Every structure is written in structure tokens, then in C-alpha cells.
Amino acid sequence: MVMNSAITAQTLKQMKAQGERFSCLTAYDASFAQRIAEAGVEVQLVGDSLGMVIQGEESTLPVSVDDMIYHCRSVRRASGHSLVMVDMPFMSCTNPAQALENAGRLMKEGGAHMVKLEGGQSMLEAVRLLSIHGVPVCSHLGLLPQSVHKLGGYKVQGRDHEAADAILADAKALEAVGADVLLLECVPATLAKRVTAAVAIPVIGIGAGVDCDAQVLVVYDMLGITPGKRPKFSKNFLLDANDIPEALHNYAQAVKSATFPTEQQSF
């Protein structure tokens, strides 16, 4: 798809219906947002991962709504035709009313086009309320970074039949209450394929195999500049590129042609 008009939630649904994959990358500032848009990336995620890659925190938990608004506003100024999705940070949506209030701030003050919430059954009423009030929602299932302490670390989710069935049930329930997009993080590729086939809304994967409708990576991971060990599901696209714009373009094309991720980058 040539981005000659603004990408919306409906655009992404149409792309899924037509069997056309799309790409997503995190963005935290105007300079990267412009380059990501020029590379043809349809969705820019202002992720609470900024807590680690921008602020140097050990997790996403310290990130505030004000932090997200600041970075979202910076991205929106240079995001071109991309859809800008923003994470609702830890403890910003503990009940439906709070979720609606903070989502409203992220859209009105930050300029977000869509908000992303972590969780399944516990988030159904919040997603329903947001949808009723016209807030596009991406629901995040699988590994939930905001729940990392409860989960016992960054571990693949949905490996056994019971856990896999629960994730699939959550996906269907979230779609039923109005979620526009799903994001699956660190689940077996076989489960991600089942979920993607079971719902009509687009499914974005990260560490979830190649059969999702789209892929997302932390931009610093796919450029090889994140300190420490690179996640198994990522790839350094800068190694085979002359510069960052070429690496971003190559990532977008690899996602759309289903050459990324490979089996080695999947669970």
C-alpha cells in the first residue's frame, strides 16, 4: 500500500481483509518518526519501552502518562501518513473510567490515533467503554511487560494447551467488545497463527512468528543500538544497510514480504 493518505484503524482492517501485511516500529521523537514514515511503515508505536531505551530504567513501570504525552506529541509532529499508536503506561487504566480519562489525554494532548492496553479478561470493560466513546484500541496479549514481576520475568507465554486456549479466548472476547487491533508478544508461532485466523481484526506480532498480519520491533533493537543482548525475535537490519533510512526501508519490506521473522526469530 502506498501511503498517500492517512493510515487509520479502518485502513489496517482493510489490509488484513485483502491479505496485505503491514509494518510497525516504535518511535519516540520527531527525527526518527519522519524517517520511519518515509520508509513506508504504516504504524508508529510510541511505546512505554521508552522507559528503558530513552530513560535508562530497568523496566517500563516508572513511565508516566505525562511521559507518554510528551513523546507522542513529538512523534505526531513528524509522523506523516503513519498511524500513531501509544501505550497506556502501568497503572493508567486500572478501571474503565480511569482508562477513558487517560486515553482522552493521550489523544487530545498527545495527538495519538490509537491507544494500546495490556491485558485480556481484566480489560474487557475498559476496551468496551473506550470503543463506545470512539477511541481506537489495540489490545496486547501474551507477554505483558507491565506484569513482568508477576509473570516472573520475560518468558514466552501460551506454551501449554490451557494457556494457549486462554489467549485465544481473550483475543475473541476483546474483538467482541470493540478492540480494533491485537498485539501478540512472545507466544509460539503456532498459537499466533491460530489467533490471527480466528479474528477479523489485524494481529501485530513481536516474537510471535511470521503468520501475523503485521510485525513490530523496538527501533533501537532493529538498528542494533540497544545495550545488552538483543532479543531472539529481533534482527539488526543496519548490518546489511548503508544507513538508517535504508535499514528502516529494508525492515518494512521484509515484514510485508513475510521474509521476517524467520523460524530462528520465532518461538
PEWOQUI-V31647 format. One record per backbone hydrogen bond with DSSP energy under -1.0 kcal/mol. NH is the residue of the N-H (numbers start at 1). CO is the residue of the C=O. E is the energy in kcal/mol with one decimal. If there is no record, write none. Layout:
((NH | CO | E) (NH | CO | E))
This chain:
((4 | 2 | -2.1) (7 | 81 | -2.9) (12 | 8 | -1.9) (13 | 9 | -1.8) (14 | 10 | -2.4) (15 | 11 | -2.3) (16 | 12 | -2.1) (17 | 13 | -2.3) (18 | 14 | -1.7) (19 | 16 | -1.8) (20 | 15 | -3.2) (22 | 213 | -1.5) (24 | 215 | -1.6) (25 | 43 | -1.8) (26 | 217 | -1.7) (27 | 45 | -1.9) (33 | 29 | -2.0) (34 | 30 | -2.3) (35 | 31 | -1.7) (36 | 32 | -2.9) (37 | 33 | -2.3) (38 | 34 | -2.3) (39 | 35 | -1.4) (40 | 37 | -1.7) (41 | 36 | -1.7) (43 | 23 | -1.8) (44 | 83 | -3.0) (45 | 25 | -2.6) (46 | 85 | -3.4) (47 | 45 | -1.5) (50 | 47 | -1.7) (51 | 48 | -2.0) (52 | 49 | -1.4) (53 | 49 | -2.4) (54 | 50 | -1.8) (55 | 50 | -2.5) (57 | 51 | -3.3) (63 | 60 | -1.6) (68 | 64 | -1.9) (69 | 65 | -2.5) (70 | 66 | -2.4) (71 | 67 | -2.2) (72 | 68 | -2.6) (73 | 69 | -2.6) (74 | 70 | -1.6) (75 | 71 | -2.3) (76 | 72 | -2.8) (77 | 73 | -1.3) (78 | 75 | -1.7) (82 | 79 | -2.0) (83 | 42 | -2.9) (85 | 44 | -2.7) (86 | 114 | -2.4) (87 | 46 | -2.2) (88 | 116 | -2.4) (92 | 89 | -1.8) (99 | 95 | -2.4) (100 | 96 | -2.4) (101 | 97 | -2.2) (102 | 98 | -2.6) (103 | 99 | -2.6) (104 | 100 | -2.1) (105 | 101 | -1.6) (106 | 102 | -2.4) (107 | 103 | -1.9) (108 | 104 | -3.1) (109 | 105 | -2.6) (110 | 105 | -1.3) (112 | 106 | -2.0) (113 | 84 | -2.8) (114 | 84 | -1.3) (115 | 136 | -2.2) (116 | 86 | -2.3) (117 | 138 | -2.3) (119 | 140 | -2.6) (123 | 120 | -1.9) (124 | 121 | -1.3) (127 | 123 | -2.7) (128 | 124 | -2.5) (129 | 125 | -2.3) (130 | 126 | -2.6) (131 | 127 | -2.6) (132 | 128 | -2.4) (133 | 129 | -1.6) (134 | 131 | -1.8) (135 | 130 | -2.8) (138 | 115 | -2.8) (139 | 181 | -2.6) (140 | 117 | -2.9) (141 | 183 | -3.1) (143 | 185 | -3.1) (147 | 144 | -2.3) (148 | 145 | -1.4) (151 | 147 | -2.5) (152 | 148 | -1.0) (153 | 148 | -2.4) (155 | 153 | -1.4) (157 | 186 | -2.8) (164 | 160 | -2.5) (165 | 161 | -2.7) (166 | 162 | -1.8) (167 | 163 | -1.9) (168 | 164 | -2.3) (169 | 165 | -2.5) (170 | 166 | -2.5) (171 | 167 | -2.3) (172 | 168 | -2.1) (173 | 169 | -2.4) (174 | 170 | -2.8) (175 | 171 | -2.1) (176 | 172 | -2.0) (177 | 173 | -1.4) (178 | 175 | -1.1) (179 | 174 | -2.6) (180 | 137 | -2.3) (181 | 137 | -1.6) (182 | 202 | -2.5) (183 | 139 | -2.8) (184 | 204 | -2.8) (185 | 141 | -2.1) (186 | 206 | -2.7) (192 | 188 | -2.3) (193 | 189 | -2.1) (194 | 190 | -1.6) (195 | 191 | -2.6) (196 | 192 | -2.6) (197 | 193 | -1.8) (198 | 194 | -1.4) (199 | 195 | -1.2) (204 | 182 | -3.2) (205 | 214 | -2.5) (206 | 184 | -2.0) (213 | 203 | -1.4) (214 | 203 | -1.4) (216 | 205 | -2.0) (222 | 218 | -1.9) (224 | 221 | -1.3) (225 | 220 | -2.4) (234 | 231 | -1.7) (237 | 222 | -2.2) (237 | 235 | -1.2) (241 | 238 | -1.5) (247 | 243 | -2.0) (248 | 244 | -2.6) (249 | 245 | -2.1) (250 | 246 | -2.7) (251 | 247 | -2.2) (252 | 248 | -2.2) (253 | 249 | -2.3) (254 | 250 | -2.3) (255 | 251 | -2.3) (256 | 252 | -2.2) (257 | 253 | -2.0) (258 | 255 | -1.2) (259 | 254 | -2.1) (260 | 254 | -1.4) (266 | 263 | -1.6))
